[in-house]
Amino acid sequence: MRKRYAIANEITGSDIKRLRELLGMTQREFASFTNSAVRTVENWEAKEGKITGPIVTLVDILMRRPEIAGKLEITDNKLKLRLIYRYENTICTIIDVDETQREVEIHNYIDKPMYRAFGVNTEPTFEDYEEFIESRCFPRERDKIKLELKRLGIPFYDPIMIIEKTQGRMAEDKFWIEIER
């Protein structure tokens, strides 16, 4: 027996516009949220006939749970450095850091602690942050570390510089880090 879901099969342009307004988004913001072009959103909203496809499921889910959109919003970085911790292409945790002031702010975008940068710790200290970034690098005590640093073109052991070169990728796992300055 084939599974069925309590999801609409089709929607109208007015359904999309109603959702967009419920979410408090402009057409440009909604286009960014749905990974579509602004022109596509304009066309959807102007369409008088039925709309089908993946947008139907997204609209249906968000009409039931509009708070999901807010939970996925990425806030502006108020600190100097941003690390985006990912599992494959999924953003798991965003870490904003000011290393000179020793400040750390995080936002988790995933519920499962095993996919979060700091696990169950939702308020990491600067020391937790330092431990985390070093865990995404080769150890300071690594044999022939100078050769590895030279191979990477790094003058001394600095976890951020190493992560910029390696994306914090470790053998046999699918987590990685993108750095924004």
Secondary structure, 3 states (H helix, E strand, C coil): CCCCCCCCCCECHHHHHHHHHHCCCCHHHHHHHCCCCHHHHHHHHHCCCCECCHHHHHHHHHHHCCHHHHHHCCCCCCCCEEEEEEECCEEEEEEEEECCCCEEEEEECCCCHHHCCCCCCCCCCHHHHHHHHHHCCCCCCCCCHHHHHHHHCCCCCCHHHHHHHHCCCCCCCCEEEEEEC
